[in-house]
Amino acid sequence: MPNELFKKHADFKETSFTKRRFKHQDMQTIIEHLPFEKEVAGASFESRELYKVKIGSGKTTVLLWSQMHGDEATATMAIFDIFRFFQAKNDGFDELRKIITENLTLHFVPMLNPDGAERFQRRTSTGIDMNRDALALQTPEGRLLKALVDELKPEFSFNLHDKGTRYSAGVSGKQATVSFLATAYNQEKDWNETRTKSMQVICRMAEVLQPIIPGHLGRWSDDFEPRAFGDNVQKWGSSLVLIESGGYKDDREKQFIRQLNFVAILTALESIAKRDYIGYKLTTYEAIPNNDKYIFDLLIRNATFIENGKKLTKDIGVNLDERNNKAATDFTLRSEIDELGDLSIFFGLKEIDATDMTVFTFDQFPELMKKYGAKATKVNLGNPANLILIHKNKERYVIVNGRAVE
């Protein structure tokens, strides 16, 4: 069934969302036409509606929320795909829908931080990180989430996030495309029944995704954060499953990772409905590699520098970060030289072996600067990555804002 869900995802994809930067109004238009029970459960600081959608009538209650960080929209897109999935019929998945809706009552909050989404920023409009507001409850959005947990008393909760694209799955060059966490509920990181059920559901999702993205699964750190919603929801007695959407090659808008979320969440819901998660062991969960930071967007190895008339060799680690346009509807990429020196233990999403190549800057080659529209910047930490690699008096690579032209 999970393989079929993966293959058929395009049939359920909400076509309104093709990029991560969409607004509350875009989501609102779709929600208003959903045939499910829905309500305005609250309002954001800037008075945008916080919607809750209910599907199913089973005894087990599940609460799912996404985009409590406004710039983490991958799972939000997947949730709207799931809404379309539950509207379909006669496609081979009717039994799955029946199992889920007869055994579970699902409550979705697709966009918990619409003010942040409007700006495509992590924090709320008041500058507060909502995921550090579970105790103080200074945000209306956080107060709503706490009220829903108290009112619904969900047996399971899903906290759906995005994370940086350069996290590695352990010490490897593979991006941690999807990462999971059964959050800790105390400093000792003990395992009670509530947390154990989270872990077991995660094992089922990992089992399904591993053949699709072998080596690209990660496990988020379970260090206890006493202010975080995930840790506290676990503490309050709901089995909390955290899903973090990372990066994957050539998937800047995370449409493939959206597909993985669609499969993982529906698989988890099926497992909860059937109660077949109970056989999984902690050793299986602990075998998922920890998230780590061993990846650069571009890694140039063994480059020759000439400084003060002397030759020396350095590796160059370059990263690319998104910068929103004024309306937060699109972005540009800005490069930064993040590290210089011995980077032999690291990996690059793109790598260049610059052995026998010498680093030059564009001010030394005005014709190339004009040709590529590049800026003349020094090859120093914190600067944009604009440089030329020369091999035997010929340009071998031109690096413009962190992008390599061979």
SULLINFEN-V7776 format. One record per pair of residues at least 6 apart in sequence whose C-alpha atoms are under 6 Angstrom apart, sorted by sequence separation. I is the first residue (numbers start at 1). J is the second residue. D is the distance in whole Angstrom. If there is no record, write none. Layout:
i = (I | I)
j = (J | J)
d = (D | D)
This chain:
i = (43 | 67 | 123 | 137 | 168 | 169 | 234 | 271 | 305 | 324 | 325 | 389 | 390 | 398 | 43 | 116 | 168 | 169 | 305 | 324 | 362 | 389 | 398 | 42 | 116 | 167 | 168 | 304 | 323 | 389 | 397 | 40 | 41 | 115 | 116 | 167 | 304 | 322 | 323 | 388 | 397 | 40 | 41 | 66 | 115 | 303 | 322 | 388 | 40 | 302 | 303 | 322 | 39 | 302 | 321 | 387 | 39 | 302 | 320 | 321 | 363 | 386 | 38 | 301 | 320 | 362 | 386 | 38 | 300 | 320 | 386 | 37 | 182 | 300 | 319 | 385 | 37 | 182 | 299 | 319 | 384 | 385 | 299 | 318 | 318 | 298 | 317 | 318 | 296 | 297 | 317 | 296 | 297 | 317 | 296 | 316 | 315 | 315 | 361 | 374 | 314 | 315 | 360 | 361 | 315 | 360 | 359 | 359 | 358 | 357 | 358 | 357 | 76 | 357 | 187 | 179 | 181 | 184 | 177 | 178 | 179 | 180 | 181 | 183 | 176 | 179 | 180 | 184 | 175 | 176 | 198 | 174 | 176 | 198 | 61 | 65 | 70 | 198 | 338 | 57 | 58 | 59 | 60 | 61 | 62 | 63 | 64 | 65 | 66 | 67 | 68 | 195 | 337 | 56 | 57 | 58 | 59 | 65 | 66 | 67 | 68 | 194 | 337 | 58 | 67 | 70 | 71 | 185 | 336 | 337 | 58 | 70 | 169 | 184 | 336 | 56 | 57 | 183 | 336 | 337 | 56 | 71 | 169 | 185 | 299 | 335 | 336 | 55 | 70 | 71 | 185 | 298 | 335 | 55 | 70 | 71 | 295 | 297 | 298 | 300 | 303 | 54 | 70 | 294 | 295 | 296 | 297 | 298 | 299 | 300 | 301 | 302 | 303 | 20 | 54 | 69 | 295 | 298 | 301 | 302 | 304 | 305 | 53 | 69 | 303 | 304 | 305 | 53 | 52 | 52 | 51 | 182 | 205 | 181 | 180 | 180 | 179 | 179 | 178 | 335 | 14 | 178 | 335 | 13 | 178 | 12 | 177 | 219 | 176 | 177 | 218 | 219 | 177 | 218 | 219 | 220 | 12 | 175 | 218 | 219 | 12 | 218 | 201 | 200 | 200 | 163 | 165 | 156 | 157 | 158 | 160 | 161 | 162 | 163 | 164 | 165 | 203 | 155 | 156 | 157 | 158 | 159 | 160 | 161 | 162 | 163 | 154 | 156 | 158 | 162 | 72 | 24 | 72 | 63 | 62 | 135 | 61 | 64 | 134 | 61 | 62 | 63 | 64 | 65 | 66 | 133 | 134 | 23 | 62 | 132 | 134 | 132 | 44 | 131 | 131 | 170 | 169 | 170 | 170 | 169 | 170 | 168 | 168 | 167 | 168 | 167 | 168 | 166 | 100 | 103 | 100 | 173 | 78 | 74 | 78 | 120 | 119 | 19 | 21)
j = (49 | 73 | 129 | 143 | 174 | 175 | 240 | 277 | 311 | 330 | 331 | 395 | 396 | 404 | 50 | 123 | 175 | 176 | 312 | 331 | 369 | 396 | 405 | 50 | 124 | 175 | 176 | 312 | 331 | 397 | 405 | 49 | 50 | 124 | 125 | 176 | 313 | 331 | 332 | 397 | 406 | 50 | 51 | 76 | 125 | 313 | 332 | 398 | 51 | 313 | 314 | 333 | 51 | 314 | 333 | 399 | 52 | 315 | 333 | 334 | 376 | 399 | 52 | 315 | 334 | 376 | 400 | 53 | 315 | 335 | 401 | 53 | 198 | 316 | 335 | 401 | 54 | 199 | 316 | 336 | 401 | 402 | 317 | 336 | 337 | 318 | 337 | 338 | 317 | 318 | 338 | 318 | 319 | 339 | 319 | 340 | 340 | 341 | 387 | 400 | 341 | 342 | 387 | 388 | 343 | 388 | 388 | 389 | 389 | 389 | 390 | 390 | 110 | 391 | 224 | 217 | 219 | 222 | 216 | 217 | 218 | 219 | 220 | 222 | 216 | 219 | 220 | 224 | 216 | 217 | 239 | 216 | 218 | 240 | 104 | 108 | 113 | 241 | 381 | 101 | 102 | 103 | 104 | 105 | 106 | 107 | 108 | 109 | 110 | 111 | 112 | 239 | 381 | 101 | 102 | 103 | 104 | 110 | 111 | 112 | 113 | 239 | 382 | 104 | 113 | 116 | 117 | 231 | 382 | 383 | 105 | 117 | 216 | 231 | 383 | 104 | 105 | 231 | 384 | 385 | 105 | 120 | 218 | 234 | 348 | 384 | 385 | 105 | 120 | 121 | 235 | 348 | 385 | 106 | 121 | 122 | 346 | 348 | 349 | 351 | 354 | 106 | 122 | 346 | 347 | 348 | 349 | 350 | 351 | 352 | 353 | 354 | 355 | 73 | 107 | 122 | 348 | 351 | 354 | 355 | 357 | 358 | 107 | 123 | 357 | 358 | 359 | 108 | 108 | 109 | 109 | 241 | 264 | 242 | 242 | 243 | 243 | 244 | 244 | 401 | 81 | 245 | 402 | 81 | 246 | 81 | 246 | 288 | 246 | 247 | 288 | 289 | 248 | 289 | 290 | 291 | 84 | 247 | 290 | 291 | 85 | 291 | 277 | 277 | 280 | 244 | 246 | 238 | 239 | 240 | 242 | 243 | 244 | 245 | 246 | 247 | 285 | 238 | 239 | 240 | 241 | 242 | 243 | 244 | 245 | 246 | 238 | 240 | 242 | 246 | 161 | 114 | 162 | 154 | 154 | 227 | 154 | 157 | 227 | 155 | 156 | 157 | 158 | 159 | 160 | 227 | 228 | 118 | 157 | 227 | 229 | 228 | 141 | 228 | 229 | 289 | 289 | 290 | 291 | 291 | 292 | 291 | 292 | 292 | 293 | 293 | 294 | 295 | 270 | 273 | 273 | 347 | 258 | 258 | 262 | 328 | 328 | 253 | 329)
d = (5 | 6 | 5 | 5 | 6 | 6 | 5 | 6 | 6 | 6 | 5 | 6 | 5 | 6 | 5 | 6 | 4 | 5 | 5 | 4 | 5 | 6 | 5 | 5 | 5 | 6 | 5 | 6 | 5 | 5 | 6 | 6 | 6 | 6 | 6 | 6 | 5 | 6 | 5 | 6 | 5 | 6 | 6 | 6 | 6 | 5 | 6 | 5 | 5 | 6 | 5 | 5 | 6 | 6 | 5 | 5 | 5 | 5 | 6 | 5 | 5 | 5 | 6 | 4 | 6 | 5 | 5 | 4 | 6 | 4 | 5 | 6 | 5 | 5 | 6 | 5 | 5 | 5 | 6 | 5 | 6 | 5 | 5 | 6 | 5 | 5 | 6 | 5 | 6 | 6 | 6 | 6 | 5 | 5 | 6 | 5 | 6 | 5 | 5 | 6 | 5 | 6 | 6 | 6 | 6 | 5 | 6 | 5 | 5 | 6 | 5 | 5 | 6 | 5 | 5 | 6 | 6 | 6 | 5 | 5 | 4 | 5 | 5 | 6 | 5 | 5 | 6 | 6 | 6 | 5 | 5 | 6 | 5 | 6 | 6 | 6 | 5 | 5 | 6 | 6 | 5 | 6 | 5 | 5 | 5 | 5 | 5 | 5 | 5 | 5 | 5 | 6 | 5 | 4 | 6 | 4 | 6 | 6 | 5 | 6 | 5 | 5 | 5 | 4 | 6 | 4 | 6 | 5 | 5 | 6 | 5 | 4 | 6 | 6 | 5 | 6 | 5 | 5 | 4 | 6 | 5 | 5 | 5 | 6 | 5 | 5 | 6 | 6 | 5 | 5 | 5 | 5 | 6 | 5 | 5 | 5 | 6 | 5 | 6 | 6 | 5 | 6 | 5 | 5 | 5 | 5 | 5 | 5 | 5 | 5 | 5 | 5 | 6 | 6 | 5 | 4 | 5 | 6 | 6 | 5 | 6 | 6 | 6 | 6 | 6 | 5 | 6 | 5 | 5 | 5 | 6 | 5 | 5 | 5 | 6 | 5 | 6 | 5 | 6 | 5 | 5 | 5 | 5 | 5 | 6 | 5 | 5 | 6 | 6 | 5 | 6 | 6 | 6 | 5 | 5 | 6 | 5 | 6 | 5 | 6 | 5 | 5 | 6 | 5 | 5 | 6 | 5 | 5 | 6 | 6 | 6 | 6 | 5 | 6 | 6 | 4 | 6 | 5 | 5 | 5 | 5 | 5 | 5 | 5 | 4 | 5 | 6 | 6 | 6 | 6 | 6 | 6 | 5 | 6 | 5 | 6 | 5 | 6 | 5 | 6 | 5 | 5 | 5 | 6 | 5 | 6 | 6 | 5 | 6 | 5 | 5 | 5 | 6 | 5 | 6 | 5 | 6 | 5 | 6 | 5 | 5 | 6 | 5 | 6 | 6 | 5 | 6 | 5 | 6 | 5 | 6 | 5 | 5 | 5 | 5 | 6 | 5 | 6 | 5)
